[in-house]
Amino acid sequence: MDVVNSILQNDIQEKDPRKSTIVNKDAEIETDLGTLLALDYNALNLKALKSQPEEYLRSLTRDNVQILINKIWELPVERVDEVIVAKLPKQEFILPRARQIPKAKPLTKWQQFAKEKGINTKRKSKSKVKWDEELQKWIPTFGYKRNKAIEQKEWLVEVNNEDKAAENLFANAKAAKEERKSKNELQRLRNIAKAKNIKIPKVGLPTKEHFADSQQLSQAMTIARTSTASLGKFQDRLPKEKDAKGIAKQVPGMKRKAEEVPRNLQEEKKRNTNLADNILKNNTKILREDFSVPKTKPAKAEKNKKKGKKAKGKEIKKPKAGKGERNMRRKVGGRKRR
């Protein structure tokens, strides 16, 4: 009977284009209902793939989707607004992201203040137009047409004070509007700088950042006192005032403290190499500390030594009387002939 039922079922499936919801696979498909993911590790039928690729891939996709839908129907369901909804579980498969997770947008200064004080700001649904009682018509809430409507509405300004009668109230209102716009723009830039941790100069009362450091003040005082012709010799000092550290290099003619004598040969060598680098004003070191220069004699001195002559710069012996070359330029001593 089982064989007969299977044959009849196959005949029904052949006549009916719709396939059965029961799908059999050699290896079970891994599914993750939280992300609606199905992973099929079964081997492909290469012959069917080469002969009829589109039909084979379509049927394979249909079977895998059917298995996923069968798994979803096994979950608890409920009816919401005449629609059957299934509650998906938490995802198990972690999908890799192509980009970094976006960070939360930092709060503005007003939003942070409202959060600290517990102020609830409920945004009402703003309509594009509103009814104006004076003009007796609908005017736009924002946009360029709103300005024209305000001009029609405020074409006349009542002045109660005589002093304000000479002023141009329309120009003052326009200037106040520009000031509000610039203030809003400044606050917007401050919020951007705060979000990106950029320090900007503050407006209003100065803070500690605006005051100079104690070392800068002492340097300024020392430079101001030594800027005279006598280098501050006759200038009065404040009580407990001392010269700033390292200021003698900046002020020419000011006495500098004598440097300590090098304790060993390595310290002296290092000091000389630093001096050479400072003179040449180059960041790259020219003299190596770990390299000893071989002692060599000048080539001219060796050449003169081979010939038996002495190098220039040494004293020449005076010729004795009656001997040597008769050179009037080199004539120094000797007996004078008459």
Sequence and secondary structure as in RCSB ss.txt:
>XXXX:A:sequence
MDVVNSILQNDIQEKDPRKSTIVNKDAEIETDLGTLLALDYNALNLKALKSQPEEYLRSLTRDNVQILINKIWEL
PVERVDEVIVAKLPKQEFILPRARQIPKAKPLTKWQQFAKEKGINTKRKSKSKVKWDEELQKWIPTFGYKRNKAI
EQKEWLVEVNNEDKAAENLFANAKAAKEERKSKNELQRLRNIAKAKNIKIPKVGLPTKEHFADSQQLSQAMTIAR
TSTASLGKFQDRLPKEKDAKGIAKQVPGMKRKAEEVPRNLQEEKKRNTNLADNILKNNTKILREDFSVPKTKPAK
AEKNKKKGKKAKGKEIKKPKAGKGERNMRRKVGGRKRR
>XXXX:A:secstr
 HHHHHHHHHHHHHHSSS  S    SS  EEETTTTEEE      HHHHHHSHHHHHHHHHHHHHHHHHHHHHTS
 EEEETTEEEE      S    SS         HHHHHHHHHT         SEEEETTTTEEEESSSHHHHHHH
HHHTS      SGGGSS HHHHHHHHHHHHHHHHHHHHHHHHHHHTT      SS  TTTS  HHHHHHHHHHHH
TTSTTTTSSS   TT    TT TTTSTT         SSHHHHHHHHHHHHHHHHT SS  S TT        HH
HHHHHHHT   TTS      TT S   TTT   S    
